[in-house]
Amino acid sequence: MRQSFTTRRTDTLDYMQSMLGQLRTMAESERCDMLPYLIEMAYVEASDIIRGERPSRVQENKRHRAS
């Protein structure tokens, strides 16, 4: 069961990364400035998650939460 979740998750992230790459190329061809940069950041984030270098969720630090 865990193996199938991991495989599905990896497949989904791989697909998302592929789409982000295509969107970045489209944004660059339209001579947008900021949009390709932001899409690239999402692409790198997906890559980091796939490689296990970054968690998929950012957990809040309870000590810094506003009261």
N, C-alpha and C positions, 0 to 999 in steps of 0.2 A: 504493500500500500504506500509506504513512504517513498519507495523507488519511483512509483508512477507519478506521485506528486512532484518529486524533484525533476523528473524527465519533462513533465508537462510545463513546469515553471521555467525550466531552461529553454524549452522550445518556444514558449511565449516571449521570453526576454530576447532570444535570438531573432524572432520575428520583429519585435519592436525595434531592436537595434538596426535591422535591415531597413525598416520603413523610415527610421530617423535619418539614416544615411541618404536615402532617396530624397527625403524632404529637404535635407541640407543642400543637396545638389540642385534641387529645384529653386530654392531660395537664392543660392549663389547665382544661378543663371538669370534670375530676375533682378540681379544687382542690388539685392537688399543688403544692408550692412549688419544690423544687429540680429536679425532673425537667424542667419546661418550660425552665428556664434552661439546663440541660445540653444539651438537644435544640437549643435556639437557638444555642448555641455551635457545635454540629456543623453546623447550617444555615448559619451565617456562614462557617465553614471551607470548606464545599462551595462557597459563593458566591465566596469569595476564590480558590479553585483554578480555578473555571470562568473567572473574569475574568483569571487569570494573575498575580494579586497575591501568591500564596503557592504554594510548591512542594507537590506532593502527598506528598512524603516529606521528613522531617526527617533530615538527615545528621548523624551524630555528629561531634563535634570530637575528633580523635584526641589532641590535647594534653590534654584534660580526661578522657580515659578512665582509669579506675582500673586499676592494674597488678596 
